[in-house]
Amino acid sequence: MPCRAVPEKHWPQAARFAWMRGVTDQDPPALLDRLESYYDAVPRNGARAEDFGPLSLFVREGAGWPFYARPALGWSGPVEAADVHRVRSRQRELGVPEAFEWVAETTPALRAAVEASGLTVHEHPLLALDAAAPTPPSGPSADLSGDLPDGPAVRILGPADPALAGAVAVPHLAFAEPGTAIGAAGPAELADTIRTCARDGLVARAAERIEAGLTVYAAAVADGTAHCTGQHQPVGEVSEIVGVGTLPSERRRGLGLAVTAALVADARARGVRTVFLSASDDEVARLYGRLGFRRVGTALIAE
């Protein structure tokens, strides 16, 4: 999403919190509370929230990736399998994936309820950028291509950028072939996916979100086409980096890290203090560690 190190969530609590203070220079519970507020706020720009007691179901309005259910902001009571079943029934009624996302350390009771409902839970390292990590260079003349001086140029995309269609399309191919190994999908498949995304209104929707300041796209572009892309979505002083994906045939070139560096630089230039992301697995988390990201918890996904 190898040999795993002992996750920080299993460290003694005092030691874990001391380590997290070094990462964020802030009280760890306050950091996780800030992330919860962010998680609740960011879908509301493109979805409506339906109330199911301990859970909120976000239902997308318009084109784009479908949303999910997650813990209701501020809920402190129990969560039962029956609550999960009610949400899943509504998701089936809407024809959307039966998906749930949450942070293990913030809502520990939800995992048992989700598993009791019959869903499988997947763990992903939750990472926050160290406050002391240097900001990558930014601006039109900055070298953000990492160890690839002859590689694609990495840039932030505007709403009219001709590379935006490819940037919207690449994740569809990247996530269809998960992992870091070089894959089969290449330029021909990308061209087909670009046409599909344009037809379905996804490219126009991305341009609208860029124009509104809701989403920032970065891409590694060669010959006018995005080979790798990612986004960050700022809400106040918090932003999550999401959707970092490389065209499978172009993997193992450092493009994902270069795109992430560009997103970090842009977020900090906008005054964002808390930059975070979820890595697919520990191996990928170690790569993000090169930019100063450190583990602060465990993101859980069930679908």
Long-range contacts (C-beta under 8 A, 24 or more apart in sequence): 1-122, 1-124, 1-178, 1-179, 1-280, 1-281, 1-284, 2-281, 2-282, 2-283, 4-282, 5-282, 7-125, 7-295, 7-298, 8-295, 8-296, 9-104, 9-105, 9-297, 9-298, 19-294, 20-294, 20-296, 22-130, 23-128, 23-130, 23-131, 23-294, 23-296, 24-128, 24-130, 24-131, 24-274, 24-296, 25-131, 25-132, 26-131, 28-296, 31-128, 31-274, 31-296, 32-103, 32-105, 32-106, 32-296, 32-297, 34-238, 34-274, 35-103, 35-106, 35-126, 35-238, 35-274, 35-276, 36-71, 36-73, 36-103, 36-106, 37-73, 37-238, 38-235, 38-238, 38-240, 38-274, 39-70, 39-101, 39-103, 40-70, 40-73, 41-235, 42-233, 42-235, 42-240, 43-67, 45-209, 45-212, 45-214, 46-209, 46-214, 50-90, 52-83, 52-86, 52-87, 52-90, 53-83, 54-78, 54-79, 54-83, 54-110, 55-79, 55-83, 55-84, 55-87, 55-100, 57-87, 57-90, 57-91, 59-94, 59-96, 60-96, 62-201, 62-205, 63-200, 63-201, 63-202, 63-204, 63-205, 64-202, 64-205, 66-96, 66-97, 66-99, 67-96, 67-99, 68-97, 68-99, 68-100, 68-101, 68-303, 69-99, 69-100, 69-101, 70-100, 70-101, 70-102, 71-102, 71-106, 71-107, 71-110, 75-107, 78-109, 79-107, 79-109, 79-110, 79-113, 80-113, 81-113, 81-114, 81-116, 81-117, 83-113, 84-113, 84-114, 84-116, 84-117, 84-119, 85-117, 88-117, 88-119, 97-303, 98-303, 99-301, 99-302, 99-303, 100-300, 100-301, 100-302, 100-303, 101-299, 101-300, 101-301, 101-302, 102-299, 102-300, 103-297, 103-298, 103-299, 103-300, 104-297, 104-298, 104-299, 104-300, 105-297, 105-298, 106-297, 110-300, 111-300, 114-302, 115-302, 119-302, 119-303, 120-302, 121-300, 121-301, 121-302, 122-300, 122-301, 122-302, 123-298, 123-299, 123-300, 124-278, 124-279, 124-280, 124-281, 124-298, 124-299, 124-300, 124-301, 125-278, 125-279, 125-281, 125-282, 125-285, 125-295, 125-298, 125-299, 126-276, 126-278, 126-295, 126-296, 126-297, 126-298, 126-299, 127-276, 127-277, 127-278, 127-279, 127-285, 127-288, 127-289, 127-293, 127-294, 127-295, 127-296, 128-274, 128-275, 128-276, 128-293, 128-294, 128-296, 129-264, 129-274, 129-275, 129-276, 129-291, 129-292, 129-293, 129-294, 130-292, 130-293, 130-294, 131-273, 132-292, 133-291, 133-292, 133-293, 134-292, 135-264, 135-265, 135-268, 136-261, 136-262, 136-264, 136-265, 136-291, 137-265, 138-262, 138-265, 138-266, 138-269, 142-265, 144-258, 144-261, 144-262, 144-265, 145-220, 145-254, 145-258, 146-254, 146-257, 146-258, 146-261, 147-254, 148-253, 148-254, 148-255, 148-258, 151-220, 151-222, 151-253, 151-254, 151-255, 151-258, 152-220, 152-221, 152-222, 152-227, 152-228, 152-255, 153-220, 153-221, 153-222, 154-218, 154-219, 154-220, 154-221, 154-255, 154-258, 154-259, 154-261, 154-262, 155-218, 155-219, 155-221, 155-262, 156-216, 156-217, 156-218, 156-262, 156-266, 157-210, 157-217, 157-218, 157-219, 158-210, 159-206, 159-207, 159-208, 159-210, 159-211, 160-207, 162-224, 163-219, 163-221, 163-224, 163-225, 163-226, 164-203, 164-206, 164-207, 164-210, 164-217, 164-219, 164-226, 165-194, 165-197, 165-198, 165-203, 166-190, 166-194, 166-219, 166-221, 166-225, 166-226, 166-227, 166-229, 167-206, 167-217, 167-219, 167-226, 167-229, 168-194, 168-197, 168-202, 168-203, 168-206, 168-229, 169-193, 169-194, 169-196, 169-197, 169-226, 170-219, 170-226, 170-227, 170-228, 170-229, 170-245, 170-246, 170-247, 171-229, 171-243, 171-245, 172-197, 173-245, 173-247, 173-248, 174-245, 174-246, 174-247, 174-248, 175-245, 177-248, 178-280, 180-251, 180-252, 180-283, 180-284, 181-251, 181-252, 182-248, 182-249, 182-251, 182-252, 183-248, 183-249, 183-251, 184-248, 184-249, 185-247, 185-248, 185-249, 186-247, 186-248, 186-249, 186-250, 187-225, 187-247, 187-249, 190-225, 190-247, 216-263, 216-266, 216-267, 218-259, 218-262, 218-263, 218-266, 219-259, 220-246, 220-255, 220-258, 220-259, 227-255, 228-255, 228-256, 228-258, 228-259, 229-259, 230-256, 230-259, 230-260, 230-263, 231-263, 232-263, 232-266, 232-267, 232-272, 232-275, 234-267, 234-270, 234-272, 237-271, 237-272, 237-273, 237-274, 238-272, 238-273, 238-274, 238-275, 238-276, 239-267, 239-270, 239-272, 239-274, 239-275, 239-276, 240-275, 240-276, 240-277, 241-267, 241-275, 241-276, 241-277, 242-277, 244-277, 256-287, 257-287, 257-288, 257-290, 257-291, 260-288, 260-291, 261-291, 264-291
